[in-house]
Amino acid sequence: MYARNSNFKNIIVLSMNEGVLPKGKAAPSMLLYVIKNYFGLPTHQHKDAVFGYHFFRLLQRAENVYLVYDNESSNAPAEKSRFVEQLKFEILQQHLQNTVNYKDKPFNMPFSFPVNETKICINKTNSIIEKLTQFQYSPTSLNTYLKCPLQFYFRFIEKITVPQQFDETNESAVIGTVIHKVLEDIFLELKENPAQFSAILSKYENHIDEILPPVFYAQKEIGNEDITQGKLFLVYEIAKKSILDYLKIILEEWKTSIFQIIATEISLTAEVDVDAHKLCLKGTADRIELRDNKVTILDYKTGKVDEGKLKCVSEDITTIFADTKYAQLFQLLCYAYLYQHCNLLSLVQTAEIQCGIIAFQQLYQQKEDYICYAKIDKEQVLTNDVLSIFEDYLKQLFASILDEQTPFCQTNETENCLYCDYKNLCNL
């Protein structure tokens, strides 16, 4: 309502609902209402009075006024504004019935608005195909494509980003990033000085409150927020407890079975031949060890791990590419494939590869089997035959991505859109 000095013949006011006009109470203040009132500071009543003045001034010289309010809404209080009742009261109180005529007219809408069923699709131009051939694919980006091709296009090809700030939607990501960084430092030291295993773990355990804060403040989402209070303090304590619990477990493991650390946070790269193109597949393994004489690729997960979705039979590996609930298994198979095709001299050459997830939620529940292994045909070791089948389907996936006749379309699964940064672009 910005027409303070303007007069209109016809006026239509939409959303004449309480809580919309007037706005009502604002966000909680540090000052109590009684304190504001005593010292003559503006309160919500003052704001309501300002709203009321502008509203009634707007109607002062109008000939036709239409006030529309919703009394069946499920998203907001379905109550007409007090200004409507005040108008009725003033008309009766001042005996203006012969001058001002008003009618209450209910308007029912038995129909529903048509839903736009047209998918948002981006056709692949020559410039997009060129970007796709030069792009470095990762298990995360491929999983995004399987979840929603349009999200893949926005995020990885056009690199549309959103401002990062700490809130409830990314607190788990912050916890995961902090834990990853601290464990990277720990296992790098253990790799270089295996004889000092106990001393290194004790150092991190005793000085965790000195080590963690710099790692937290290195996260862009945290900025200058205070990690000693509020929700960030809880996030800090969760990360701290996760790390300390894990240190106790690996210290006990070391007493009974010494495992050799091959690498930590190592980048694995492989070329995949698709038609006339050589595409780059790249991934970063959180940790690679030699356990029971088998190369073991481990991934840290602070979120939920469904062990049932880490199992599959070789004949149904295609399911991994069709059902996004197998995203974690797809990621582990990508790591195994990358290790098999990577030519880094620092890696141990072996035919026996196994991949697993260190599930921190299992640690919280104090379960002994906190490593959830990928299993194909009930076997932990991912054989050459299994990885060969996986490669065939992987090449089909890449061929689909490069296919000019297959546009980037939004997903049909709306549950995949809940935490998508681009859902507003899709009107979901």
N, C-alpha and C positions, 0 to 999 in steps of 0.2 A: 504494500500500500504506500506508494510514493507520490500519489496525486494529491498533495496537501492543499494546493491552491487551485485545483481544477474542478470544474463542474461537468457532469455527464448526464445526458438524458436517459440512457439505458445502462444499467449496471448488472453484471452477472458475477457473482462471487461463488467460486467452487470451494469444496472442502470446508464448509461451514461446520466443522466438527470441533468439539471440545478437545483441547490439546493441540489443535492446529491454529485456530483463531478463537480466543487468544492462545498463545503458545503454552502458557502454564509455567510451572516451576522449571527452572533451568538446572544445570548440573549442580551437584552439591558444592557448597562453599565452605571454606575454612571458618568463616564467621557465622555464628548462630543467628537465626532470625531475630531473636530478642535483642541481640547486640546491635544488629543493623537497625532495627526499629528504634532503639533507644537513642542512637547517635544520628538518626535521620539519614541513614544511608539507603540507597535504592534497594528495594526488595522486589520479589516477584509480583506483589500487588501493584507496585509502582509501574512495572512493565506492562501489566494487564491494563492499567488505566491509560497508558500511552496508546496501546493497541485499540482500546475502546474509543479514544478521542478520534484517532484517524479513521476508524471504521464509520462512526456516526457522522463525521464531517464529510466523508465520501458520499453518504446517502442523502445529505441535506437537501440538495436541489434536484435530485433525480426524479423522473416521472415513472419509470418502470425499474423495479429491482427484483432480481431473481437470486435467491439464496439456496444453494444446493448442498445438501449434507447426506451422508451415508449412514444408514441405521442397521446395516447387516454386514458390516465389514468384519473379517476375521483377523485382519492384520493390525487394526488399531481400535481404540475404544469407539464403539458405534453410538455416539451420543451427540446430539446437536449442540452447537455452541450456546453458551449462556447469553450471548448477544441476541440470539433469535428470541429467546424467552423475554429478554429485557425489552425488545421492540414491542412484543405483544402486550407486555405489562404497561408500558408507557402509553400505548394507543388507548387502552382501556382507562388508565388512570387520568389521562388528560382529555378524555371524551373526544377522541379524534376519529371515531368510527365513520363519520360522514365525509371526512377529508382524506383519510388513508384507508384504502381497502387492502386487505390481505387474505390470502387463501393458502391453505395447506393442501398440497396436491402430491400424493404418493406416486412414485414412478417406478413401476416394476420392470425388471429386465429378465424375462424368461429365457432369453437366448444367451449364448456364450459368444464371446468374441472369437472370430476365426483365428486359428493358430497358424502361424507361418511355418509350413512344413518344408520349405525350401532350405536345403542344406547350404551352408557357406562352403564354397569350394574355390580353391586357387589352382588355376590351370598352370601347367609347367611350361614356361617359355624357355628359349635357348639360354638366356642368362641364368635362369634358375637351375637348369640342367648342368650348366657349367659350375655353379656353386656346389651342386650335389656331388659332382665328380671330384671336386677339390676338398670337400669337407672331411674332417677327421672324425669318423664315427666312433662312438663309445657305447658300452652296454646301456648306459642311462639314456642316451639319445635314441637308440634303437627301441628301448622299452617305451619311450615317449611316443615314438611313431606308431608302435603297436597299440598304444592306449588311445592316441588321437593324432592322426596325421597333420591336422591343422595346427595343433599345439606345437608339434615338432617343427613345422614351418615357421611359426611366429618366433619360437624360442631359439632355434639353432641356425636357421637359414637367414632369417631377417634380423635376428639378434635383438628382438624387441624386449627390453628389460623394464622392470618396475622398481621403484625406490625400495630399498631394503630397510626395514626398521623392526625392532623387537616387538612382537605381540604374540597372542596365543596360537597363531597359525604357524609360527616358525620356531617356537621354543624347543621342540624336539630336534630340529635341524641344528640349532645352536649347541645343544647338548652333544649331539653326534659329532659336530665339527671339533669341539673342544676335546672330547675323549679321543678322537682320531689323532689330533695333534700331540697330545701328551703321550699316548701309547707309541706314536712314531718315535718320539725322542727316547722313550724308555728302551724300546727294542733295538734302536740304533746303537745305543750304548751297550746293550747286552750282546749284540752281534760283534762289536769291536772288542769287548772285554768279557768274554764268557766266564772267565775264571772269577770275576768280581760280581757274579750273579746276585748273591745275597746282599752284598754291600750296596749295589746299585738300587735294588728294590727298597732297601731300608732307607736310602737317601730320599727317594721319591715319597715314601710313606711318611717320613718324619717332617718333610718340608713341603707337603702338598699345598698348604695355604700360602706359601710363597711362590710356588710354581704356577698355580692355577690363575690368579688374577691377571697377569700379563697376557695369558692365552685368551682369556675372556675379552679383554679390552682390545685385542687384535681383530675381533670380529666386527665387521662393519655395522651389523644390526645393533650392537650394543652401544656404540658411540661413547658418549660421556655419561651414560646411565650409571646409577649407583647399584653395585651388585651386592651391597650389604643389607639391602632391605627390599621388601615387596616381593613380587613374583621372581625377579632376577635372583634374589637370595635363595629361593627354593630351587631354581634351575642350577645355581652354583652348587648347592648341597647335593642335588641328584648326581651331577657330574662327579663331584668329589667322592661320594659313596660308591659309585660305579667303578671308579678307578681303583679305590682302596680294596674293594671286594675282589676285583680281578687280580690285583697284586698278591693277595693272600692265596688265591687258587693256583696261580702259576708258580708260586714259591713252593707249594706242596707238590705240584707236578714235577718240579725240578728235582725233588728229593728221590723220586722213584724212577723217572724216565727223562733223561736228558735229551732234549731235541735241539737240532742244529738250525739256527736262524740263517736263512739264505739271503733274504732281502726284506725290507720294510718300506712301504709306500713307493713301490717300484713301478715304473711305467713300462707296459708291455705293448708292443706294436707288431702288427702283421698286415701283409697285403692280401687282399681278396680279389681274385680275378672274376670279374662279372662282365660278360660279353667282351667288348673291346676296351674295357676300363679296368684299371687297377685301383681299387678303393682301399683306403687306409682305415683299419680297425684298431682302436687304441683304448687301453684301459689301465687303471692304476690299482694294483693289488695292495690291500692294506698290509698283508704280511705273507711271506712264503717261508715254509719251514721244511725240514726233513724229519718226518715223524714215522716211526716204524719202517724206516727205509723207503718211505713213499714221499714224493713231493706233495706237500699239503699247502694249498692256497686258501688263505683265511680272509674273511671279510667281516668287519665289525658292523653290528646292527643294534641300535638302541631301541628301535621300534619292534613291532610285532613280527614274529617269525612263525609261519605256519609250516610245521615239519611235513605235513601231508602233501603240501604243494612243492616240496623239494624232491619228490619221488615221481618216477615215470617209467614206462617201459619203452624200449627202443622203437617199437612199432608205432608208438603214439607221440613221438617227439614233436610231430606237427602241432600237437595241442599246445605246446609251450609258445608257439608263435601265434596261436589263435586266442588263447585265454590269458588275459593280463594278470590273472591271479597267480600265474606261474612266473611272474617277473623276477623273483629272486633266483629261481632255478635257471632261468634264461641267463641271468647275470653270471652265475657260477660257471655255466657251460662256456660262456664267452671267455672267462678267465682261463679255463682249461685249454680252450682252442688257441688263445693268444700265447699261452706258455708253450704249447706244442709247436707253434709256428714262429716263435720269437728266436732270434739268433744271438741274444746276449751271451757273451762268454762267461758272465758271472753266474749264470743259471746252471743247475745240475741237470745233465742230460739223462732222462729216464722215461720209460714207457708207462710207469705207474704214477698217475696223477689223481689226487683226490681234492675235492673242494668242499669247504664248509663255512658256515656262518657262526661267529661267536655272538650268541644271542644274550644281550645284557639283561633282558627280561627274565631269562632262565636263571641268571645269576641272582637277581632279586629274590627269586623263589627258592634259592639255594639248591638248585638241581645239579646233580653231578654231570649229567650229559648236557653241558651248556654249549657244546659245539654241535650244530645241526648240519650233517653232511648231505650233499647231493647224492642221490642214489638212482641209478638207471638199471632196470632189471634186478633190483634189490642188491646191487653191488656198489660199494663206495668208490672203487677204482674205476675211473672213466677211461675205457679202453679206446684204442685207435678206431675200432669199428663204430663205436658210439659217436666219437667226435667226427668221423667221416659222414655219418648220417646227419649230424648237426650242421656240418659244413654245407651239405646239399641244400638244406632248408634255409640256411643263412644266405646263400647265394640267391635263392628265390626271393627272399625278403629284399635284398639289395636291388634285384632286377625290378621288383615292384616299385621301389623308391625312385629308380631312374626311368621308369616307364612314362613316356610323355602322355600317354592316354589315361593315366591314373592320376587324377588331381589330388591335391591335399584337401580332404574334406573333414568336417567336424565329426566327432564320434556320435554314435547313437546311444552310448551308455552314459546317461547323465550323471551317474555316480562318479565317473571319472572327472567330472567338472567341478566337484565340490571345492577343491583347493587349487583350482587352475587360476593362474594369474590373468588369463585372457577371457574368462567366462563372460565378462561384461561386453566384450566385442562380439560374442556369439549370442547375446541376449538371453543367457541362461541364468 
